[in-house]
Amino acid sequence: MPFMRFAFNTSLSAEQVAGRLAVITSIEPSWWPPRNDSPATFFGAVGDRSFKLRRNITYRNSFLPTIHGVVVDDVAETRVKVTMSLHPFVAVFLLVWFALIGVFIEKLIASNEFAWTGPAAVPVGMGVFAIALTIGAFFPEACIAKRIIMTTLKAKALP
């Protein structure tokens, strides 16, 4: 499953980090009626030492990263550790999807009917498509969110 981890230092205090993230974050809208009229950059929750966010987008993307962050006081600076991953429901769905594809391919191999053409091409193609779709939808969004977070918090590269 795709995920991205990164950490950075900032000269801001932990309280300032929480404050800056709170300014660009709104509470999660209700699922019905479906509307997205918030000007906030992110939806989620920001605590004193942690945050859980997702980007506010105007289009549908089931592979949008869920962003978990922890704020840790360092010697002279504040360190922010961020992990981006798929929504748990999407991750479980993909695991079931790949398990079913694996079972189907295993049955074809066991019956000596596996060939790269014909019936075996369908599950292999479905697996390749699912991998390409997940990577193509997750990582560009993760890079955008990373850039926004690091810019907002005045990130400094780690040595």
N, C-alpha and C positions, 0 to 999 in steps of 0.2 A: 504494500500500500504506500502511496506517495506521502511523504512528509518532508518538512524542511525545518532545520534547527539552526539558529544563529544567536549570537550574543554580541553586545556592544556596550561600551561605556559612554556615559554622558556626564557633563558637568552639573546637570540639574540634580536637585535633591529628590528623594523618593516622593515627597509630597508634590513637588513641581511636576514630576513625571506623571503622577496620578491626575493632577490638575489639567495638564495639557491633553492627556488622553481623554479625560472626561469632557473637555470642550468639543472634541470632534466625534464624540460617541453619543448615541441616542439609545433609549431603551428599545427592545425588540417590539416591532409592531405586531398587532394581532394577526392571525393567519386569515381571518375573515372579517370584513371584506378585504380582498387583496388590494392593497394600495401601498405606494411608496412615495410619500410626499415629504419625507424628512430631508433636510439639507445636510444632515450629519454624514461624515465620511464612513463611520462604522456604526454597527448596531452591537449591543452587548452590555457588559457590566465591567466597571472599573473599580477595584478596591484599593486599599492603601498600599498593598504590596503585591497585588496580582491583577490580572485582567483577562477577560475572555471576550473576544470580538469576532465579527465577520464583517466584510466590506458591504457597504450599502450600494448595491448595483441596481440598475433599472431593467435588467434582463435576467432571464433564468439561467442558472448554472448550478447544477446539483453537486458539482465538484469544487465549489467555492471553499477555500480553506477556512477551517475554524482555527482561530489564533488564540493560543494560551501564552501568557507571559507572566514572568516573575521578576520583581524588582528587588535587588539585593544591594545593600550598602557595601561599598568597597572602601579601600583606604582613604582616597581623596575624591573619589568619584562614585557614581552609582552605576551598577551593572544591571543591564536588562537582558534576561534570557527568554527567548521566544521559541515556541514550537508551533508549527502549522501542520495540520493534518486534515484528513477528510472527515466529514460528519459521520458519526458512528453508524447511522442507518445506511449510508452510502457504502461504507466499508464492509458492513455485513452483507449487503446486497452483492457487492463485487466478489466477496469470498464465496458466496453460494453460487454465483454465476460461474466462477472458475472451477469450483468443485464439480458442478454438473458437466461442464465441458471436459474436465479431466476424466470423469467416469465414462462419458461417451467415447472419448478417444481410447481409454483403456479397454473398453468392450470391443472396439474395432480391432485393436492390436491383438487381444486374446482370441478373436475369431479369425485372425489372419486376413482380415479385409482392409487393413490400413494401407492406404496409398495416398500420395499427395494430391490426387485427383479424386473426383467423385465424392462419396459421402464424407470422407475425412476432411475434405477441404472446407466444409461448412463450419464445423466446430473450431478448426484452426483459425479460419477467417474471423469467426466471432470473438475468439480470444485476442487476436491481433488488433481487431477493431476496438475492443474494450480497453486494451492497454493504451493504444494511441489516443482514444478519446479522453481517458483519465489523465494522461500526461499532458495532452494538449489543452485541457481545460483547467487543470490544477496549477501547474507551474507558472504560467504567465500571470495568473491572479495572485499567486504567492509572491512573485517578484514585485508586483505593483504594491501590495500591502506592505512588504518589507521596506520599500522605498519611502512610502508615506510615513510609516512609523519612525524610521530612522531620521527622516527630515524633521518631523514634528518634535522629536526628542533630542535634536542636535547631536546625533551619534558621532562617536569617535571610534576609529578603527582600533581593534584590539592588537596588541603587539605580538 
